[in-house]
Amino acid sequence: MFGLSELALILIVVIVVVGIKKLPELTRSAGKAARIFKSEAKALKEQDASGAPPGPGRVVPGHGEALGR
């Protein structure tokens, strides 16, 4: 699909467009999302292993504020 040179070029363009100042915030958000996804996947595996019925969904604090709710 894409070669290494094309991916590098896309990454450079994204860095220029997003700006160097926004990059730390962007990586922090990506890391936070990855940690949440990993913990939810682990909880789902544990739930499947125990055979328990699914419980209510969790709400991450602060996300409703960003959506204007």
DRENMIKOL-882719 format. One record per residue: residue in three letters; x, y, z of N, C-alpha, C, CB in turn. Coordinates in pm, whole numbers. Glycine has a CB too. Example, Ala and Ser with C-alpha at 12.3 -4.5 7.8 and 13.67 -1.06 7.14 Angstrom:
<rs>
<r type="ALA" n_c1="1319" n_c2="-569" n_c3="780" ca_c1="1230" ca_c2="-450" ca_c3="780" c_c1="1320" c_c2="-330" c_c3="780" cb_c1="1131" cb_c2="-447" cb_c3="905"/>
<r type="SER" n_c1="1285" n_c2="-225" n_c3="708" ca_c1="1367" ca_c2="-106" ca_c3="714" c_c1="1290" c_c2="3" c_c3="787" cb_c1="1408" cb_c2="-60" cb_c3="572"/>
</rs>
This chain:
<rs>
<r type="MET" n_c1="83" n_c2="-118" n_c3="0" ca_c1="0" ca_c2="0" ca_c3="0" c_c1="89" c_c2="125" c_c3="0" cb_c1="-95" cb_c2="-1" cb_c3="121"/>
<r type="PHE" n_c1="151" n_c2="158" n_c3="113" ca_c1="242" ca_c2="271" ca_c3="120" c_c1="380" c_c2="218" c_c3="155" cb_c1="195" cb_c2="376" cb_c3="224"/>
<r type="GLY" n_c1="480" n_c2="280" n_c3="96" ca_c1="617" ca_c2="248" ca_c3="131" c_c1="665" c_c2="334" c_c3="245" cb_c1="708" cb_c2="264" cb_c3="10"/>
<r type="LEU" n_c1="784" n_c2="308" n_c3="291" ca_c1="840" ca_c2="383" ca_c3="403" c_c1="859" c_c2="530" c_c3="369" cb_c1="973" cb_c2="321" cb_c3="446"/>
<r type="SER" n_c1="901" n_c2="558" n_c3="247" ca_c1="923" ca_c2="699" ca_c3="210" c_c1="793" c_c2="777" c_c3="205" cb_c1="994" cb_c2="707" cb_c3="74"/>
<r type="GLU" n_c1="685" n_c2="714" n_c3="157" ca_c1="556" ca_c2="782" ca_c3="153" c_c1="504" c_c2="810" c_c3="293" cb_c1="453" cb_c2="699" cb_c3="76"/>
<r type="LEU" n_c1="519" n_c2="711" n_c3="385" ca_c1="474" ca_c2="731" ca_c3="523" c_c1="554" c_c2="841" c_c3="592" cb_c1="487" cb_c2="600" cb_c3="603"/>
<r type="ALA" n_c1="685" n_c2="847" n_c3="565" ca_c1="768" ca_c2="953" ca_c3="622" c_c1="724" c_c2="1089" c_c3="571" cb_c1="916" cb_c2="929" cb_c3="589"/>
<r type="LEU" n_c1="693" n_c2="1098" n_c3="443" ca_c1="647" ca_c2="1224" ca_c3="386" c_c1="514" c_c2="1268" c_c3="447" cb_c1="633" cb_c2="1212" cb_c3="234"/>
<r type="ILE" n_c1="423" n_c2="1173" n_c3="465" ca_c1="294" ca_c2="1204" ca_c3="528" c_c1="315" c_c2="1252" c_c3="670" cb_c1="201" cb_c2="1081" cb_c3="526"/>
<r type="LEU" n_c1="404" n_c2="1186" n_c3="744" ca_c1="432" ca_c2="1225" ca_c3="882" c_c1="489" c_c2="1367" c_c3="888" cb_c1="530" cb_c2="1127" cb_c3="947"/>
<r type="ILE" n_c1="579" n_c2="1402" n_c3="797" ca_c1="636" ca_c2="1536" ca_c3="794" c_c1="528" c_c2="1641" c_c3="764" cb_c1="748" cb_c2="1544" cb_c3="689"/>
<r type="VAL" n_c1="441" n_c2="1610" n_c3="670" ca_c1="333" ca_c2="1703" ca_c3="637" c_c1="240" c_c2="1723" c_c3="757" cb_c1="253" cb_c2="1653" cb_c3="515"/>
<r type="VAL" n_c1="208" n_c2="1615" n_c3="827" ca_c1="120" ca_c2="1624" ca_c3="944" c_c1="186" c_c2="1710" c_c3="1052" cb_c1="87" cb_c2="1484" cb_c3="1000"/>
<r type="ILE" n_c1="316" n_c2="1692" n_c3="1073" ca_c1="386" ca_c2="1771" ca_c3="1175" c_c1="382" c_c2="1919" c_c3="1139" cb_c1="532" cb_c2="1723" cb_c3="1189"/>
<r type="VAL" n_c1="402" n_c2="1950" n_c3="1013" ca_c1="400" ca_c2="2090" ca_c3="971" c_c1="260" c_c2="2148" c_c3="984" cb_c1="449" cb_c2="2104" cb_c3="826"/>
<r type="VAL" n_c1="159" n_c2="2072" n_c3="943" ca_c1="21" ca_c2="2122" ca_c3="949" c_c1="-24" c_c2="2140" c_c3="1094" cb_c1="-74" cb_c2="2026" cb_c3="875"/>
<r type="VAL" n_c1="-2" n_c2="2038" n_c3="1176" ca_c1="-47" ca_c2="2043" ca_c3="1315" c_c1="35" c_c2="2145" c_c3="1393" cb_c1="-37" cb_c2="1904" cb_c3="1381"/>
<r type="GLY" n_c1="160" n_c2="2153" n_c3="1362" ca_c1="247" ca_c2="2249" ca_c3="1430" c_c1="322" c_c2="2183" c_c3="1543" cb_c1="166" cb_c2="2367" cb_c3="1483"/>
<r type="ILE" n_c1="440" n_c2="2229" n_c3="1563" ca_c1="528" ca_c2="2173" ca_c3="1665" c_c1="470" c_c2="2195" c_c3="1805" cb_c1="669" cb_c2="2235" cb_c3="1655"/>
<r type="LYS" n_c1="400" n_c2="2304" n_c3="1827" ca_c1="345" ca_c2="2333" ca_c3="1960" c_c1="235" c_c2="2233" c_c3="1999" cb_c1="290" cb_c2="2475" cb_c3="1964"/>
<r type="LYS" n_c1="160" n_c2="2183" n_c3="1900" ca_c1="49" ca_c2="2092" ca_c3="1928" c_c1="95" c_c2="1947" c_c3="1940" cb_c1="-56" cb_c2="2103" cb_c3="1820"/>
<r type="LEU" n_c1="216" n_c2="1915" n_c3="1897" ca_c1="262" ca_c2="1777" ca_c3="1893" c_c1="264" c_c2="1710" c_c3="2031" cb_c1="400" cb_c2="1772" cb_c3="1833"/>
<r type="PRO" n_c1="315" n_c2="1773" n_c3="2138" ca_c1="312" ca_c2="1707" ca_c3="2269" c_c1="169" c_c2="1676" c_c3="2317" cb_c1="382" cb_c2="1794" cb_c3="2371"/>
<r type="GLU" n_c1="78" n_c2="1769" n_c3="2291" ca_c1="-62" ca_c2="1747" ca_c3="2330" c_c1="-122" c_c2="1630" c_c3="2252" cb_c1="-146" cb_c2="1875" cb_c3="2308"/>
<r type="LEU" n_c1="-89" n_c2="1624" n_c3="2124" ca_c1="-138" ca_c2="1517" ca_c3="2039" c_c1="-87" c_c2="1381" c_c3="2083" cb_c1="-99" cb_c2="1543" cb_c3="1895"/>
<r type="THR" n_c1="42" n_c2="1372" n_c3="2113" ca_c1="98" ca_c2="1244" ca_c3="2158" c_c1="45" c_c2="1205" c_c3="2296" cb_c1="252" cb_c2="1250" cb_c3="2161"/>
<r type="ARG" n_c1="23" n_c2="1303" n_c3="2382" ca_c1="-33" ca_c2="1275" ca_c3="2515" c_c1="-174" c_c2="1218" c_c3="2503" cb_c1="-34" cb_c2="1404" cb_c3="2601"/>
<r type="SER" n_c1="-253" n_c2="1276" n_c3="2415" ca_c1="-389" ca_c2="1228" ca_c3="2393" c_c1="-390" c_c2="1088" c_c3="2333" cb_c1="-466" cb_c2="1325" cb_c3="2301"/>
<r type="ALA" n_c1="-299" n_c2="1064" n_c3="2240" ca_c1="-291" ca_c2="930" ca_c3="2179" c_c1="-249" c_c2="826" c_c3="2282" cb_c1="-191" cb_c2="931" cb_c3="2061"/>
<r type="GLY" n_c1="-156" n_c2="860" n_c3="2369" ca_c1="-114" ca_c2="768" ca_c3="2475" c_c1="-227" c_c2="739" c_c3="2573" cb_c1="5" cb_c2="825" cb_c3="2549"/>
<r type="LYS" n_c1="-301" n_c2="843" n_c3="2608" ca_c1="-414" ca_c2="826" ca_c3="2700" c_c1="-520" c_c2="735" c_c3="2638" cb_c1="-475" cb_c2="964" cb_c3="2737"/>
<r type="ALA" n_c1="-549" n_c2="757" n_c3="2510" ca_c1="-647" ca_c2="674" ca_c3="2441" c_c1="-600" c_c2="528" c_c3="2434" cb_c1="-673" cb_c2="728" cb_c3="2299"/>
<r type="ALA" n_c1="-472" n_c2="508" n_c3="2410" ca_c1="-417" ca_c2="372" ca_c3="2404" c_c1="-428" c_c2="303" c_c3="2540" cb_c1="-271" cb_c2="374" cb_c3="2357"/>
<r type="ARG" n_c1="-400" n_c2="376" n_c3="2648" ca_c1="-412" ca_c2="317" ca_c3="2783" c_c1="-556" c_c2="281" c_c3="2814" cb_c1="-359" cb_c2="414" cb_c3="2889"/>
<r type="ILE" n_c1="-651" n_c2="366" n_c3="2779" ca_c1="-793" ca_c2="338" ca_c3="2803" c_c1="-835" c_c2="215" c_c3="2723" cb_c1="-880" cb_c2="460" cb_c3="2765"/>
<r type="PHE" n_c1="-796" n_c2="209" n_c3="2597" ca_c1="-831" ca_c2="95" ca_c3="2511" c_c1="-772" c_c2="-34" c_c3="2568" cb_c1="-780" cb_c2="118" cb_c3="2367"/>
<r type="LYS" n_c1="-648" n_c2="-29" n_c3="2611" ca_c1="-582" ca_c2="-148" ca_c3="2666" c_c1="-652" c_c2="-196" c_c3="2794" cb_c1="-434" cb_c2="-118" cb_c3="2696"/>
<r type="SER" n_c1="-688" n_c2="-104" n_c3="2882" ca_c1="-755" ca_c2="-143" ca_c3="3006" c_c1="-894" c_c2="-199" c_c3="2980" cb_c1="-764" cb_c2="-25" cb_c3="3101"/>
<r type="GLU" n_c1="-965" n_c2="-141" n_c3="2883" ca_c1="-1098" ca_c2="-193" ca_c3="2849" c_c1="-1089" c_c2="-331" c_c3="2785" cb_c1="-1171" cb_c2="-97" cb_c3="2755"/>
<r type="ALA" n_c1="-989" n_c2="-353" n_c3="2701" ca_c1="-970" ca_c2="-484" ca_c3="2639" c_c1="-937" c_c2="-589" c_c3="2746" cb_c1="-858" cb_c2="-478" cb_c3="2532"/>
<r type="LYS" n_c1="-854" n_c2="-551" n_c3="2843" ca_c1="-819" ca_c2="-643" ca_c3="2952" c_c1="-942" c_c2="-676" c_c3="3036" cb_c1="-708" cb_c2="-581" cb_c3="3040"/>
<r type="ALA" n_c1="-1023" n_c2="-575" n_c3="3066" ca_c1="-1144" ca_c2="-597" ca_c3="3144" c_c1="-1241" c_c2="-687" c_c3="3069" cb_c1="-1211" cb_c2="-463" cb_c3="3178"/>
<r type="LEU" n_c1="-1251" n_c2="-670" n_c3="2938" ca_c1="-1339" ca_c2="-754" ca_c3="2858" c_c1="-1292" c_c2="-899" c_c3="2857" cb_c1="-1347" cb_c2="-700" cb_c3="2715"/>
<r type="LYS" n_c1="-1160" n_c2="-920" n_c3="2848" ca_c1="-1105" ca_c2="-1056" ca_c3="2853" c_c1="-1135" c_c2="-1121" c_c3="2987" cb_c1="-953" cb_c2="-1053" cb_c3="2827"/>
<r type="GLU" n_c1="-1115" n_c2="-1046" n_c3="3095" ca_c1="-1141" ca_c2="-1099" ca_c3="3229" c_c1="-1290" c_c2="-1132" c_c3="3246" cb_c1="-1096" cb_c2="-999" cb_c3="3337"/>
<r type="GLN" n_c1="-1375" n_c2="-1047" n_c3="3191" ca_c1="-1519" ca_c2="-1069" ca_c3="3201" c_c1="-1559" c_c2="-1194" c_c3="3123" cb_c1="-1596" cb_c2="-946" cb_c3="3149"/>
<r type="ASP" n_c1="-1503" n_c2="-1212" n_c3="3004" ca_c1="-1532" ca_c2="-1331" ca_c3="2924" c_c1="-1483" c_c2="-1458" c_c3="2994" cb_c1="-1468" cb_c2="-1320" cb_c3="2786"/>
<r type="ALA" n_c1="-1368" n_c2="-1449" n_c3="3060" ca_c1="-1312" ca_c2="-1565" ca_c3="3128" c_c1="-1397" c_c2="-1604" c_c3="3248" cb_c1="-1168" cb_c2="-1537" cb_c3="3171"/>
<r type="SER" n_c1="-1455" n_c2="-1505" n_c3="3317" ca_c1="-1534" ca_c2="-1535" ca_c3="3436" c_c1="-1677" c_c2="-1575" c_c3="3401" cb_c1="-1536" cb_c2="-1415" cb_c3="3530"/>
<r type="GLY" n_c1="-1722" n_c2="-1542" n_c3="3280" ca_c1="-1857" ca_c2="-1576" ca_c3="3238" c_c1="-1963" c_c2="-1485" c_c3="3296" cb_c1="-1888" cb_c2="-1716" cb_c3="3275"/>
<r type="ALA" n_c1="-1923" n_c2="-1371" n_c3="3349" ca_c1="-2019" ca_c2="-1277" ca_c3="3409" c_c1="-2095" c_c2="-1203" c_c3="3298" cb_c1="-1946" cb_c2="-1176" cb_c3="3502"/>
<r type="PRO" n_c1="-2220" n_c2="-1168" n_c3="3324" ca_c1="-2295" ca_c2="-1090" ca_c3="3224" c_c1="-2238" c_c2="-949" c_c3="3213" cb_c1="-2446" cb_c2="-1084" cb_c3="3261"/>
<r type="PRO" n_c1="-2253" n_c2="-885" n_c3="3100" ca_c1="-2198" ca_c2="-749" ca_c3="3084" c_c1="-2264" c_c2="-650" c_c3="3178" cb_c1="-2215" cb_c2="-702" cb_c3="2939"/>
<r type="GLY" n_c1="-2184" n_c2="-563" n_c3="3235" ca_c1="-2234" ca_c2="-462" ca_c3="3326" c_c1="-2260" c_c2="-332" c_c3="3253" cb_c1="-2136" cb_c2="-439" cb_c3="3441"/>
<r type="PRO" n_c1="-2295" n_c2="-227" n_c3="3326" ca_c1="-2319" ca_c2="-98" ca_c3="3261" c_c1="-2187" c_c2="-41" c_c3="3209" cb_c1="-2386" cb_c2="2" cb_c3="3359"/>
<r type="GLY" n_c1="-2195" n_c2="42" n_c3="3106" ca_c1="-2075" ca_c2="103" ca_c3="3049" c_c1="-2016" c_c2="206" c_c3="3143" cb_c1="-2107" cb_c2="168" cb_c3="2916"/>
<r type="ARG" n_c1="-1887" n_c2="232" n_c3="3126" ca_c1="-1820" ca_c2="331" ca_c3="3209" c_c1="-1814" c_c2="463" c_c3="3135" cb_c1="-1678" cb_c2="283" cb_c3="3248"/>
<r type="VAL" n_c1="-1818" n_c2="572" n_c3="3211" ca_c1="-1806" ca_c2="705" ca_c3="3155" c_c1="-1675" c_c2="763" c_c3="3206" cb_c1="-1928" cb_c2="796" cb_c3="3193"/>
<r type="VAL" n_c1="-1591" n_c2="810" n_c3="3114" ca_c1="-1465" ca_c2="870" ca_c3="3152" c_c1="-1491" c_c2="1015" c_c3="3189" cb_c1="-1359" cb_c2="859" cb_c3="3037"/>
<r type="PRO" n_c1="-1452" n_c2="1057" n_c3="3312" ca_c1="-1480" ca_c2="1194" ca_c3="3357" c_c1="-1414" c_c2="1298" c_c3="3268" cb_c1="-1433" cb_c2="1212" cb_c3="3501"/>
<r type="GLY" n_c1="-1485" n_c2="1405" n_c3="3242" ca_c1="-1431" ca_c2="1517" ca_c3="3168" c_c1="-1460" c_c2="1514" c_c3="3020" cb_c1="-1285" cb_c2="1522" cb_c3="3188"/>
<r type="HIS" n_c1="-1503" n_c2="1403" n_c3="2965" ca_c1="-1527" ca_c2="1396" ca_c3="2821" c_c1="-1655" c_c2="1467" c_c3="2782" cb_c1="-1532" cb_c2="1252" cb_c3="2776"/>
<r type="GLY" n_c1="-1754" n_c2="1472" n_c3="2869" ca_c1="-1880" ca_c2="1540" ca_c3="2838" c_c1="-1861" c_c2="1690" c_c3="2830" cb_c1="-1985" cb_c2="1508" cb_c3="2942"/>
<r type="GLU" n_c1="-1765" n_c2="1743" n_c3="2906" ca_c1="-1738" ca_c2="1886" ca_c3="2903" c_c1="-1684" c_c2="1929" c_c3="2767" cb_c1="-1639" cb_c2="1924" cb_c3="3014"/>
<r type="ALA" n_c1="-1604" n_c2="1843" n_c3="2707" ca_c1="-1545" ca_c2="1878" ca_c3="2578" c_c1="-1651" c_c2="1880" c_c3="2467" cb_c1="-1432" cb_c2="1778" cb_c3="2543"/>
<r type="LEU" n_c1="-1757" n_c2="1805" n_c3="2487" ca_c1="-1863" ca_c2="1799" ca_c3="2387" c_c1="-1970" c_c2="1905" c_c3="2410" cb_c1="-1927" cb_c2="1661" cb_c3="2387"/>
<r type="GLY" n_c1="-1957" n_c2="1983" n_c3="2518" ca_c1="-2053" ca_c2="2088" ca_c3="2547" c_c1="-2178" c_c2="2035" c_c3="2616" cb_c1="-2091" cb_c2="2158" cb_c3="2419"/>
<r type="ARG" n_c1="-2165" n_c2="1924" n_c3="2682" ca_c1="-2283" ca_c2="1868" ca_c3="2753" c_c1="-2287" c_c2="1913" c_c3="2896" cb_c1="-2283" cb_c2="1716" cb_c3="2749"/>
</rs>
